[in-house]
Amino acid sequence: MFGAFENYLYAGESENDKLTLSRVLYRDAVRKTTLSGGFWSRSSKNFVDNAEVEVQRRRMAGWEAGIAHKEYLSNATLEMDMHFKRGTGVRGTISAPEEAYNEGTSRPKIITASIDYKKPFELEGQAWQFHTSVNAQWNKTPLIAQDRMSIGGRHSVRGFDGELSLSGERGWYWRNELSWNVGNRGHWFYWGLDGGRVSGLDGNSRLGHHLMGTVIGLRGGWKGFYYDYFVGRPMRHPEGFRTSKHVTGFNLGYSF
């Protein structure tokens, strides 16, 4: 980072651990319901020129429980899940500095839920697919920045460069995508339209609540390779929210 007279090296390290057990509650030819539970821990440290910033040291741990359901509706697929995450004082939990101002806690209570629906169909002999998903979060305690929901980027509301995001203790984002299997050769041209909203603490620094963006792209695979190229742009954002007018990205992978 840049200083008035010299530059400083700001770095950090983090560690996340999670142990989860699951059990199938019900299963038949077209549906499955699963119950899960487990323990988690998270710790992080930040340094300026190799000297630790002790006030930014974090250590949290707790348990998590959830339920998930998957159902086949003719040729469509519906998946739903809900989880409750609770922080406790185990594994040497360090109280969050934000607790002094009631702006966060090392023992959070967070509820998350998601719905995912995929529907393939055929049009003029060509394969198409409609995909929609909703992700949401609610808080039962004040949350530190790491536990808040953020929107604006390729993994939430597409069309934004991700350099700046909106965050809040609770919120949701909705992703919609229509894709076409070009020539039925495994290369999918797609168009996406996403939107989201956040609220709760962070109101003093947040510029607004809503984002909306769109994206077009091409993804597919060939002989073990996988690619995804896209171009997007923001459609709606708060005044003063700095982001690129257009954003592009490319992913390339190989499996063996």
N, C-alpha and C positions, 0 to 999 in steps of 0.2 A: 504494500500500500504506500501511497505518496505522503510524505510529510513536508513541513514548511522548509526544512533545511536539508533533510536526507530522507532516503527511502527505507522502509522497514519490510522485513519478510514476515508475513502473517500466514500461519499454517495451522492445521489441526489434524487430529486423529480420533477415530471413533471405533467402537466395537458393539456389535449387536448379536445377541444370542437368543435362540428360541427353541423350545421343546414342545411339540404338539402331539397329542394322541387323538385318534378319531374312531368312531364306531358307527357302522351303518345301522340306522334304526328301522328302515323299511326299504325293500327293494323288490321290484317286479320287472316285467318286460319293458315298461315305458317310463318308470320313475324311480328315483332313489333319494332318500333323505338321510343325511349324515349329521351326527353330533360330534363336536370337537372341543377340546380344552387343552390348556397348556400353560407354560410359564415363559416369561420373556425378561430380558434385561438389556439395558442400553447405557453406554458410557461414552463420554467425549471429553477431549482436552484441546485447548487452543494455545498457540505460542506466538510470541512476537520476538523475532531474532533469537529463537531457541529458548526464550524465557517463558515459562508457563504463565498465562493469565488466570490466576486461581479463581477469580470471581466467575469465570466462564466454565469452570469444571462442572460436569454433569454426571450423575450416576442415578439411574432409576431402575426399578424392577417391579414385577407384579404378575398377575395371571390374566388369562383371556379365555372366553368361552363363546361358542358360536354354533349356529345351525345352518345347514345348506340343503337346498333341494334342487334337483334336476329332473326335468320332465320333457318327454318327446311328444309333441303335438302334431301328429301326422308326420310331415317331413320337416317341421320346425322344431327348434330347441329352446327351452326356457330354463334359465338358471337364476336362482335367488339365494341370497345368504344374508345373515345378520350376525354381528359380533359385538360383544361387550368386553371392553378392555379396562382393567383396574390396576392402578399402581398401589404398591404397598411399601412397607419400610424394610423389606428384606434385602440381603446382599449389600449392606452398607449404603443404602440410599442417602443421597445428599439433598438437603432441602434446597429448593429453587430460590434464588434471590428474589424472584417476582412475587413470592408468597408474602413478603412484607407489604406489598401494595395491592394484594388480592388480584394480581394480574397473571397468575400461573401457579402451578403446584407440581411437586415431584410425585404426587399420588393422584394422577388424573382418573376420571371416569369418562369413558368415551364409548359412544354407540355408533357403529358403522353399518351400512346396508347397501346392497347392490342388486340390480335386476339386469339380466342380459338376455336378449331375444334375437335369434337368428332364423331367417326364413328364406331358403333357396327357392327359386322358381324359374320357369323356362318361358322365354319370349322369342318367337320367330326362330325356334330351334337353337337359341343361344342361352347359356346358363347365366342367371343373375342371382344376386343375394341382397337381402335387406337386413341390416344389423343395427340394432339400437340398444343402448345401455344407459343406466342411471346409477350414479354413485352418490351417496349422501353420508353426512356425519353430523352427530349431535353431541353436545358436551353437557355433562352434569356438574362440572367443576371448571374454574378458570384454567386455561391451557397456556403453556409456554409455546414459543414460536414453533418448535420442532413437532408439536402435536396438532397444530392448526392445519386446516385444509387450505391448500393453495391451488389456484386455477390460472391457466394461461401458459400453454406449452403443448408439445406433442403428446403428452400422456394424460392431459385433462381436456382443456378447451383448445383445439388446434387452430392454427392461423396466426399464432403469436410466437415471437422469437424466444420467449422464455427468459429473457434478460430481466424482465420485471413481471411480477405476478401480483394478484390480489389474494390475500389470505385472511382467514377468520376462524373463530372457534367452531363454527358450524356452517354448513353450506351443502351445495350439491352441484353436480355438472352432468349434462345430458349429451351423449354423443350419438349421432345418426350417420349411417353410411349406406350408400347404394353402390354396388359393384357389379361389373360385367366381365365375364370370362371371355376375353377377346378371342374369337375363333375357336373357343373351347380348347385352348392350348395351354391353360394353366397360368396365363398372364392376365391379371385382373386390373382393369381400369376402374377407379373408384372416385366418388364425390362424397365429401363429408360436410356436415353442418352441426356445429357444437355450440352449447351455451352453458353458462353456470352462474351461480350466485353465492356469495359468502357474507356472513354477518357475525356479530359478537365482538369481543375485544379486538383491538387493533384499529379501532375506529379513529384514533387521533392521527394515524399515519396513512390510513387507507384513503385512496382517492375516490373510491366508489364501491359498488357492490356487484355489478353485472359485467360479464364479458360474453361476446358472441363472435365466432369465427368460422371460416370455411376453408376447405382444402380439396384439391384434386391430386390424384397420384396414380402410379402404376406399381403393382407388386406381383411377385411370382417366384417361381423356382425352376431350376434346371440342373440336373445331375448333381444334386446335393447342395447346390448354391441357392441362397435365398436373397432377394433384393426388394427394396421398397424405396421408391423415389416420389417425392411429393412437393407441391407448391401450394402455399396457403396465404391468406390475408385476413386481417381483422375486419369485422363488420360493425362491431359496437364495443366501445370501451369508454371509461370515464374521461372527462376532459383533464388533460395533464398527464395521462397515462402514456409514457414513452414506449413506443414499440415500432418495429419496422413496418413499412407499408406492405411489404411482401416478405414471405419467409420460404425458404426451400431447405430440404433435407434429404439425405440418402443413407440407407442402411444396407449393408452387405454382410452376409453370413454364409457359413459352410458347415454342414453336419456330416458326420461319418460314423 
